[in-house]
Amino acid sequence: MPVSPSMSALVALVSGLYPVLADSPPPGWAQDLAALGSPIEAPAGTVLFDEGSPCRGFPLVLAGEVQVARGAPQGRAIELYRVQPGEICVVSAACLFGQATLAAHGVALQPSRLLLLPAPVFMRWSDHEPFRRYVFGLFASRMTDLIALTEAVAFQRLDQRLAAALLGRGTVLQVTHQQLADELGTVREMVTRLLKRFEQAGWVALGRERVQVVDAVALRAAASQATEVQRLSR
């Protein structure tokens, strides 16, 4: 079957983002992609999957960023991780491998493009040992991040975690207090109170949906206390 230029470009994009598909692809993978049709276009704020729902497939993120978060009974949520192009969603993989419902929800943080591999296609690809090893390798890396998140929630104070969350994201963060609260698994009021304290100390300057880092050294010193807390807790 002839391959259209647009499909050739899609195959090249996917294999570039997911190197195993270029180096040792599952048999017939390009034909599988062709059968999917055009990628899904998800505007920012789109809920891609819901907690407790069946998994509709395995997402391959081609552009944008997806936040995966776990809801709480009080209506709050904590960010587990973010999926960027070339990364995998372990919640989706666990759901498909375990034939269970989804343990978290996913939301597009910015305009995103993704392909959704149907469960039978993903499982057939996983029968191919190099692809399965690739997925499990990324799975293990993500699990390490989740363990670190668990330690942070269990052992670090919220002000230390907030200071750490403001670092490494540039001088100016275009972010709302609610988004930071979701990321840290707390309520907006607590984040607002702490940010105002940081502003009074001269560490940050606050604006509408904007946090400017003024004194990164002070924030780093506050965040580093969290590392000591983790060390003493072991």
C-alpha positions as CSV (number, residue, x, y, z in Angstrom):
1,M,0.0,0.0,0.0
2,P,1.5,3.4,-1.0
3,V,2.3,5.7,1.9
4,S,1.2,9.3,1.6
5,P,3.6,12.1,2.3
6,S,1.7,13.1,5.4
7,M,1.8,9.6,6.7
8,S,5.5,9.4,6.0
9,A,6.0,12.6,8.0
10,L,4.0,11.2,10.9
11,V,6.0,8.0,10.9
12,A,9.2,10.0,10.9
13,L,8.0,12.2,13.8
14,V,6.9,9.3,15.9
15,S,10.1,7.3,15.3
16,G,12.1,10.4,16.2
17,L,10.3,10.9,19.5
18,Y,10.2,7.2,20.4
19,P,13.7,5.9,19.3
20,V,12.8,2.2,19.8
21,L,10.4,2.6,16.8
22,A,13.3,3.6,14.6
23,D,15.9,1.1,16.0
24,S,13.8,-2.0,16.5
25,P,10.1,-1.4,15.7
26,P,7.3,-3.9,16.2
27,P,6.3,-5.6,13.0
28,G,3.7,-3.6,11.0
29,W,3.9,-0.6,13.3
30,A,3.8,1.9,10.4
31,Q,0.7,0.3,9.0
32,D,-0.8,0.4,12.5
33,L,-0.2,4.2,12.6
34,A,-1.7,4.6,9.1
35,A,-4.9,2.9,10.3
36,L,-5.3,5.4,13.2
37,G,-5.8,8.4,10.9
38,S,-5.0,11.9,11.9
39,P,-3.6,12.7,15.4
40,I,-6.0,14.0,18.0
41,E,-5.8,17.8,18.6
42,A,-6.5,18.7,22.2
43,P,-6.9,22.3,23.2
44,A,-5.5,23.4,26.6
45,G,-7.7,22.3,29.4
46,T,-9.1,19.2,27.6
47,V,-9.7,16.3,29.9
48,L,-8.1,13.3,28.0
49,F,-9.1,10.6,30.4
50,D,-10.9,10.3,33.8
51,E,-10.1,8.6,37.0
52,G,-12.0,5.3,37.4
53,S,-12.8,5.0,33.7
54,P,-11.7,2.2,31.3
55,C,-8.6,3.0,29.4
56,R,-9.4,3.7,25.7
57,G,-5.8,3.2,24.6
58,F,-2.2,4.1,24.9
59,P,-1.3,7.8,24.2
60,L,1.7,8.8,22.2
61,V,2.2,12.5,22.8
62,L,3.5,14.3,19.7
63,A,3.3,17.9,20.9
64,G,2.2,19.8,24.0
65,E,2.1,18.6,27.6
66,V,-0.3,16.4,29.6
67,Q,-0.7,16.6,33.3
68,V,-1.6,13.3,35.1
69,A,-3.1,13.9,38.5
70,R,-4.8,11.9,41.2
71,G,-8.0,13.3,42.7
72,A,-8.8,13.3,46.5
73,P,-12.1,12.8,48.2
74,Q,-12.2,16.5,49.2
75,G,-12.1,17.5,45.6
76,R,-8.4,18.3,45.6
77,A,-5.9,16.7,43.3
78,I,-2.1,16.1,43.4
79,E,0.0,16.1,40.2
80,L,1.7,12.8,39.7
81,Y,3.7,13.6,36.6
82,R,3.6,15.3,33.3
83,V,3.8,13.6,29.9
84,Q,5.8,15.5,27.2
85,P,6.5,14.4,23.6
86,G,8.5,11.1,23.6
87,E,7.4,10.1,27.1
88,I,4.9,7.6,28.2
89,C,1.9,7.6,30.6
90,V,2.5,4.9,33.2
91,V,-1.1,5.1,34.4
92,S,-2.4,4.2,30.9
93,A,0.2,1.4,30.6
94,A,-0.7,0.0,34.0
95,C,-4.4,0.1,33.2
96,L,-3.8,-1.8,29.9
97,F,-1.4,-4.3,31.3
98,G,-3.5,-4.9,34.5
99,Q,-6.9,-4.7,32.7
100,A,-8.1,-2.3,35.3
101,T,-9.7,1.2,35.4
102,L,-7.6,4.3,35.2
103,A,-6.1,5.4,38.6
104,A,-5.7,9.1,37.7
105,H,-7.0,11.7,35.2
106,G,-5.1,13.4,32.4
107,V,-5.5,17.0,31.3
108,A,-3.8,18.9,28.4
109,L,-1.9,21.8,30.0
110,Q,-1.3,23.3,26.6
111,P,-2.5,22.7,23.0
112,S,-1.4,19.1,22.4
113,R,-1.3,16.5,19.6
114,L,-1.4,12.8,20.3
115,L,-2.0,9.4,18.8
116,L,-4.1,6.9,20.8
117,L,-3.0,3.3,20.2
118,P,-6.0,1.0,20.7
119,A,-5.4,-1.6,23.4
120,P,-5.0,-4.5,21.0
121,V,-2.4,-2.6,19.0
122,F,-0.5,-1.6,22.2
123,M,-0.5,-5.2,23.5
124,R,0.7,-6.6,20.1
125,W,3.5,-4.0,20.1
126,S,4.3,-5.1,23.7
127,D,4.8,-8.7,22.5
128,H,7.8,-7.3,20.6
129,E,10.6,-7.7,23.2
130,P,12.6,-4.4,22.4
131,F,9.4,-2.3,22.6
132,R,8.3,-4.0,25.8
133,R,11.8,-3.4,27.4
134,Y,11.6,0.2,26.3
135,V,8.2,0.7,27.9
136,F,9.3,-1.0,31.1
137,G,12.5,1.1,31.2
138,L,10.5,4.3,31.1
139,F,8.0,2.8,33.5
140,A,10.8,2.3,36.1
141,S,12.1,5.8,35.6
142,R,8.6,7.2,36.2
143,M,8.2,5.1,39.3
144,T,11.3,6.5,40.7
145,D,9.8,10.0,40.3
146,L,6.6,8.9,42.0
147,I,8.5,7.5,44.9
148,A,10.3,10.8,45.3
149,L,6.9,12.6,45.2
150,T,5.6,10.3,47.9
151,E,8.6,11.1,50.1
152,A,8.1,14.8,49.5
153,V,4.4,14.7,50.5
154,A,5.2,12.6,53.5
155,F,8.3,14.3,54.9
156,Q,8.5,17.9,53.5
157,R,6.7,21.0,54.7
158,L,4.5,22.7,52.2
159,D,6.6,25.9,52.2
160,Q,9.7,23.8,51.3
161,R,7.9,22.0,48.5
162,L,6.5,25.3,47.1
163,A,10.0,26.8,47.1
164,A,11.3,23.8,45.2
165,A,8.4,24.0,42.7
166,L,9.3,27.6,41.8
167,L,12.9,26.7,40.9
168,G,14.2,25.5,37.6
169,R,11.3,26.9,35.6
170,G,12.7,30.3,34.5
171,T,12.6,33.7,36.1
172,V,8.9,34.3,35.3
173,L,6.3,31.5,35.8
174,Q,3.0,31.9,34.0
175,V,1.0,29.9,36.5
176,T,-2.0,30.3,38.7
177,H,-2.1,29.7,42.4
178,Q,-4.6,26.9,41.7
179,Q,-2.2,25.2,39.3
180,L,0.5,25.3,41.9
181,A,-1.9,23.9,44.5
182,D,-2.9,21.0,42.2
183,E,0.8,20.3,41.6
184,L,1.5,20.2,45.3
185,G,-1.7,18.4,46.3
186,T,-3.0,21.2,48.5
187,V,-5.6,23.9,48.4
188,R,-5.2,27.3,46.7
189,E,-5.6,29.3,49.9
190,M,-2.5,27.7,51.4
191,V,-0.4,28.4,48.3
192,T,-1.7,32.0,48.2
193,R,-0.8,32.5,51.8
194,L,2.7,31.1,51.3
195,L,3.4,33.1,48.1
196,K,2.4,36.3,49.9
197,R,4.9,35.3,52.7
198,F,7.6,34.7,50.0
199,E,6.7,38.1,48.5
200,Q,7.0,39.9,51.8
201,A,10.4,38.3,52.3
202,G,11.5,39.6,48.9
203,W,11.8,36.2,47.3
204,V,9.1,36.6,44.6
205,A,7.0,39.2,43.0
206,L,3.4,38.3,42.3
207,G,1.1,39.3,39.4
208,R,-2.0,38.1,37.7
209,E,-1.4,34.4,36.9
210,R,2.3,35.2,37.2
211,V,5.1,34.6,39.7
212,Q,8.5,36.2,39.2
213,V,11.5,34.7,41.0
214,V,13.4,37.6,42.6
215,D,15.7,35.8,45.0
216,A,16.5,32.2,43.7
217,V,19.2,31.8,46.3
218,A,16.8,32.2,49.1
219,L,14.3,29.9,47.5
220,R,17.0,27.3,47.0
221,A,18.0,27.6,50.6
222,A,14.4,27.0,51.7
223,A,14.0,24.1,49.3
224,S,17.3,22.5,50.4
225,Q,15.9,22.1,53.9
226,A,13.6,19.5,52.4
227,T,16.5,17.4,51.3
228,E,17.8,17.3,54.9
229,V,14.3,16.3,56.1
230,Q,14.3,13.4,53.6
231,R,17.8,12.3,54.8
232,L,16.9,12.3,58.4
233,S,13.6,10.4,57.8
234,R,15.5,7.4,56.3
